[in-house]
Amino acid sequence: MDIEKNIEKIRADFPILKRTMSNYPVDYLDNCATTLKPRQMIDTVVNYYTYLGANAHRGDYEMSAQVDFHYEEARKRTAQFIHAASEKEIVFTSGSTESLNILAMAITNQKLQEGDVVLSTQSEHASSVLPWLEAGESKGVEVRFIPLTPEGKVTVENFLSVLDEKVKVVAIAQVSNVLGYEAPVKEIARICREKGILTVIDGAQSVAHLPVDVQDLDIDFFVFSAHKMCGPTGIGVLWGRFALLE
Ligand SMILES: Cc1ncc(COP(=O)(O)O)c(C=O)c1O
């Protein structure tokens, strides 16, 4: 009974669940693609459009200053959420896809040379592989794939089997959107740190389900999307170590 009451309470937070489809109540199971939006989030967005409206960091009047305040509060909370060293390490983007595109282009252009290798896996989301292939093509940077176990897992052993001195970046998901397995990011990042290899971790499927501490993981970049964690569509995060962002 308690469980039923709890479910009722949670369902009440999601106005969309009051609608029906073909006369049946909606049971939504596609949360890995995008979550439904709770009333609290919708109210906050509507409150912005209704009572704030101004741009962030673009005006010298009270309404604009109020937007600046909320914007920077969101940046602080985001930093705390993933245990970033500073809110200066949080860059807001339109989502994981844009974050990954920015990183692939910037890192390829500024850090990689012909013959360098970016390690990906055979189960990455397209948005984590295609930008590296695209950015690397003109520069002669190879994208190499970490093989998966027969069950589809990324292991340290398989990572080591394709690691050589040409590898300069490892760009993998913390949790796969294909099979849901968690990659051993901390162990892989430790090896990468020793060898001076950059780590770009796609947290689109992990951050809503695991406690993420980017400092403890000792990674270099981490990305995620708000719409997969009950937040608004069109907002994402690119976290990077401050020195690297600079
Ligand atoms: C693992 C993973 N990476 C990246 C993305 C892209 O996220 P977005 O569509 O929010 O940019 C997704 C979306 O499904 C995903 O599952």
PDBQT file of the ligand as one rigid body, heavy atoms in Angstrom, charges set to zero:
ROOT
HETATM    1  C1  LIG A 301      25.316   7.618 -24.211  1.00  0.00    +0.000 C 
HETATM    2  C2  LIG A 301      24.726   8.805 -24.895  1.00  0.00    +0.000 A 
HETATM    3  N1  LIG A 301      25.541   9.787 -25.296  1.00  0.00    +0.000 NA
HETATM    4  C3  LIG A 301      25.076  10.895 -25.893  1.00  0.00    +0.000 A 
HETATM    5  C4  LIG A 301      23.735  11.048 -26.153  1.00  0.00    +0.000 A 
HETATM    6  C5  LIG A 301      23.267  12.294 -26.826  1.00  0.00    +0.000 C 
HETATM    7  O1  LIG A 301      22.548  13.065 -25.942  1.00  0.00    +0.000 OA
HETATM    8  P1  LIG A 301      21.707  14.339 -26.424  1.00  0.00    +0.000 P 
HETATM    9  O2  LIG A 301      20.722  13.823 -27.432  1.00  0.00    +0.000 OA
HETATM   10  O3  LIG A 301      21.053  14.841 -25.202  1.00  0.00    +0.000 OA
HETATM   11  O4  LIG A 301      22.653  15.304 -27.027  1.00  0.00    +0.000 OA
HETATM   12  C6  LIG A 301      22.842  10.046 -25.765  1.00  0.00    +0.000 A 
HETATM   13  C7  LIG A 301      21.396  10.155 -26.042  1.00  0.00    +0.000 C 
HETATM   14  O5  LIG A 301      20.686   9.193 -26.081  1.00  0.00    +0.000 OA
HETATM   15  C8  LIG A 301      23.354   8.898 -25.117  1.00  0.00    +0.000 A 
HETATM   16  O6  LIG A 301      22.561   7.907 -24.707  1.00  0.00    +0.000 OA
ENDROOT
TORSDOF 0
